[in-house]
Amino acid sequence: MDSFSFETMLRSAETRLREKGIFERGDGRLSIRLPVSGSDRSLSLVCDGAAIKELESNSIESIIFSRRPGVGGMILGRPPWGSALCQISNMMPALFDEQVRQIGPSVEKLFYQTGETLSPDDVRKIARGGTVFLLGSEVLTLGYTLERAVFNLELLEKCAKSFVLAHSTGEPLTTIPWWVRLIAFRRLRRDEAKAAKAYSLGKMPTGLGGY
């Protein structure tokens, strides 16, 4: 695939997120890993009609791409329900089966403040964690492809909406059992390992996981 194809993927993902009301103009940044053997090259698009460009080496996305070789797509921004989640809680527990399979055991809020660099502790948490993190007032969503990152963000919005509304009632919530969370997380990491192998060979990962 050539760079034009990857730029088309970025524009298509941006359009989808806008049409679903998840991002408004200028609210998000999408990034995609280029499957170039032995390289961490990646492209980024800000959702404001700006030009697509390569990520700087010290950007949040570049740091994460280097630490998570199985991540091929990344979205950073302020989706409506994800932003609400940032305001009311330091984490979202595991509430739904599909949540733990695609997002991870929980959605954790890091110590990061918007505009700062990631701390070594935050980098370690992202390196060994799931696919969604709360960064200050923003939501960071990962996926083994950009398409998967979009799906994960859509899933996060559905789960966050349910959690925020349930949280407002003050009633106790029932969470997914620990052993289900463990099995699901192992499957998630296994998908990433397969994706990492594909990227290391200069190929796009295919045939991973369900939605």
C-alpha positions as CSV (number, residue, x, y, z in Angstrom):
1,M,0.0,0.0,0.0
2,D,1.3,3.5,-0.8
3,S,1.1,6.7,1.3
4,F,-2.0,7.8,-0.6
5,S,-3.9,4.8,0.7
6,F,-2.9,5.5,4.3
7,E,-4.0,9.1,3.9
8,T,-7.3,7.9,2.6
9,M,-7.7,5.7,5.7
10,L,-7.1,8.7,7.9
11,R,-9.6,10.9,6.1
12,S,-12.1,8.1,6.1
13,A,-11.8,7.6,9.8
14,E,-12.1,11.3,10.5
15,T,-15.3,11.5,8.4
16,R,-16.8,8.5,10.3
17,L,-16.1,10.0,13.7
18,R,-17.5,13.4,12.7
19,E,-20.6,11.8,11.2
20,K,-21.3,9.9,14.4
21,G,-20.9,13.1,16.4
22,I,-17.9,11.7,18.3
23,F,-15.6,14.5,17.1
24,E,-16.2,18.1,16.0
25,R,-13.8,20.1,13.9
26,G,-10.4,20.4,15.6
27,D,-11.4,18.1,18.5
28,G,-9.3,15.1,17.7
29,R,-6.0,13.8,16.2
30,L,-5.8,10.5,14.4
31,S,-2.5,8.6,13.8
32,I,-1.6,5.5,11.8
33,R,1.5,3.3,11.8
34,L,3.0,2.7,8.4
35,P,3.9,-1.0,7.9
36,V,7.5,-0.4,7.0
37,S,9.8,-3.2,8.2
38,G,12.2,-2.1,10.9
39,S,10.6,1.3,11.2
40,D,8.2,3.2,13.5
41,R,7.1,5.7,10.8
42,S,3.6,7.0,11.3
43,L,1.3,9.6,9.9
44,S,-1.0,12.0,11.8
45,L,-4.1,14.0,10.9
46,V,-5.8,16.7,13.1
47,C,-9.5,16.8,12.6
48,D,-9.6,20.3,11.3
49,G,-8.9,19.7,7.6
50,A,-5.1,20.2,8.1
51,A,-2.5,18.5,6.0
52,I,-1.5,15.0,6.9
53,K,2.1,14.8,8.1
54,E,4.5,12.5,9.8
55,L,4.5,12.5,13.6
56,E,7.3,14.2,15.5
57,S,9.6,11.8,17.4
58,N,8.7,13.3,20.8
59,S,4.9,13.3,20.3
60,I,2.7,11.2,22.6
61,E,1.7,9.0,19.6
62,S,5.3,8.4,18.6
63,I,6.3,7.4,22.1
64,I,3.4,4.9,22.3
65,F,4.0,3.5,18.9
66,S,7.6,2.7,19.9
67,R,6.5,1.0,23.1
68,R,3.5,-0.9,21.7
69,P,4.6,-2.5,18.4
70,G,1.2,-4.1,18.0
71,V,-0.6,-0.8,18.0
72,G,-1.3,0.4,14.4
73,G,-3.8,3.2,15.0
74,M,-4.3,5.9,17.6
75,I,-6.9,8.6,18.4
76,L,-6.5,11.4,20.9
77,G,-9.3,13.9,21.5
78,R,-12.4,14.8,23.5
79,P,-15.4,12.6,22.5
80,P,-18.6,13.6,24.3
81,W,-19.1,10.7,26.8
82,G,-15.4,10.0,27.1
83,S,-14.9,13.6,28.2
84,A,-17.7,13.3,30.7
85,L,-16.0,10.2,32.1
86,C,-12.8,12.3,32.5
87,Q,-14.7,14.7,34.7
88,I,-16.5,12.4,37.1
89,S,-14.1,9.5,37.7
90,N,-10.5,8.3,37.8
91,M,-11.5,5.1,36.0
92,M,-14.3,3.1,34.4
93,P,-14.6,-0.4,35.7
94,A,-15.3,-3.5,33.6
95,L,-19.0,-3.5,33.0
96,F,-19.5,-5.3,29.6
97,D,-18.1,-8.4,28.0
98,E,-17.2,-6.6,24.7
99,Q,-15.6,-3.8,26.8
100,V,-13.1,-6.1,28.5
101,R,-12.4,-8.0,25.2
102,Q,-11.6,-4.9,23.1
103,I,-10.7,-2.1,25.6
104,G,-9.3,-4.0,28.6
105,P,-10.0,-4.7,32.3
106,S,-10.7,-1.0,33.0
107,V,-10.3,2.5,31.7
108,E,-7.7,4.2,33.8
109,K,-7.0,7.9,34.3
110,L,-3.3,8.8,34.1
111,F,-1.5,11.7,35.8
112,Y,-0.9,13.4,32.5
113,Q,-2.0,17.0,32.1
114,T,-2.9,18.4,28.7
115,G,0.1,20.0,27.0
116,E,2.7,18.2,29.1
117,T,4.8,15.2,28.1
118,L,4.0,11.7,29.3
119,S,5.7,10.7,32.6
120,P,7.8,7.5,32.7
121,D,5.1,6.0,34.9
122,D,2.3,6.9,32.5
123,V,4.3,5.4,29.6
124,R,4.7,2.2,31.6
125,K,1.0,2.0,32.3
126,I,0.2,2.5,28.6
127,A,2.7,0.0,27.6
128,R,1.2,-2.8,29.7
129,G,-2.4,-1.7,29.7
130,G,-5.5,-1.9,27.5
131,T,-6.6,0.3,24.6
132,V,-8.2,3.3,26.2
133,F,-6.8,5.8,28.7
134,L,-7.9,9.1,30.2
135,L,-5.3,11.8,29.7
136,G,-6.4,14.8,31.6
137,S,-9.5,16.0,29.7
138,E,-8.7,13.9,26.7
139,V,-9.2,10.3,25.7
140,L,-6.5,8.2,24.2
141,T,-7.7,5.2,22.1
142,L,-5.5,2.5,20.6
143,G,-6.0,-0.3,18.1
144,Y,-4.0,-2.8,16.2
145,T,-5.2,-0.9,13.1
146,L,-6.7,2.5,12.7
147,E,-10.0,0.9,11.9
148,R,-9.9,-1.0,15.2
149,A,-9.0,2.2,17.1
150,V,-12.2,3.8,15.6
151,F,-14.3,0.8,16.7
152,N,-12.7,0.9,20.1
153,L,-13.6,4.6,20.5
154,E,-17.1,4.0,19.4
155,L,-17.4,1.2,21.9
156,L,-15.9,3.4,24.6
157,E,-18.5,6.1,24.0
158,K,-21.3,3.5,24.4
159,C,-19.8,2.1,27.6
160,A,-19.0,5.6,29.0
161,K,-22.5,6.8,28.4
162,S,-23.9,3.8,30.4
163,F,-21.4,4.3,33.2
164,V,-21.9,8.1,33.5
165,L,-25.7,7.7,33.6
166,A,-25.5,4.8,36.1
167,H,-22.9,6.6,38.2
168,S,-25.2,9.6,38.5
169,T,-27.8,7.4,40.3
170,G,-25.4,6.5,43.1
171,E,-26.4,2.9,42.9
172,P,-23.8,0.1,43.1
173,L,-22.7,-1.4,39.8
174,T,-22.1,-5.0,38.9
175,T,-18.7,-5.6,37.2
176,I,-17.3,-8.5,35.1
177,P,-15.7,-11.3,37.1
178,W,-11.9,-11.1,37.5
179,W,-11.3,-14.4,35.6
180,V,-13.3,-13.2,32.6
181,R,-11.3,-10.0,32.6
182,L,-8.1,-11.9,32.7
183,I,-9.0,-14.2,29.8
184,A,-10.2,-11.3,27.7
185,F,-7.1,-9.3,28.3
186,R,-4.9,-12.2,27.3
187,R,-6.8,-12.5,24.0
188,L,-6.4,-8.7,23.5
189,R,-2.6,-8.9,24.0
190,R,-2.4,-12.0,21.8
191,D,-4.1,-10.0,19.0
192,E,-1.5,-7.2,19.5
193,A,1.4,-9.7,19.4
194,K,0.1,-11.0,16.0
195,A,-0.2,-7.5,14.8
196,A,3.3,-6.6,15.9
197,K,4.7,-9.5,13.9
198,A,2.9,-8.4,10.8
199,Y,4.2,-4.8,11.2
200,S,7.7,-6.1,11.7
201,L,7.4,-7.8,8.3
202,G,6.2,-4.7,6.7
203,K,2.6,-6.0,6.4
204,M,-0.8,-4.8,7.6
205,P,-2.3,-7.2,10.2
206,T,-5.5,-9.1,9.1
207,G,-8.0,-11.5,10.5
208,L,-7.7,-10.5,14.2
209,G,-10.5,-10.5,16.8
210,G,-14.2,-9.8,16.3
211,Y,-16.1,-6.6,16.9
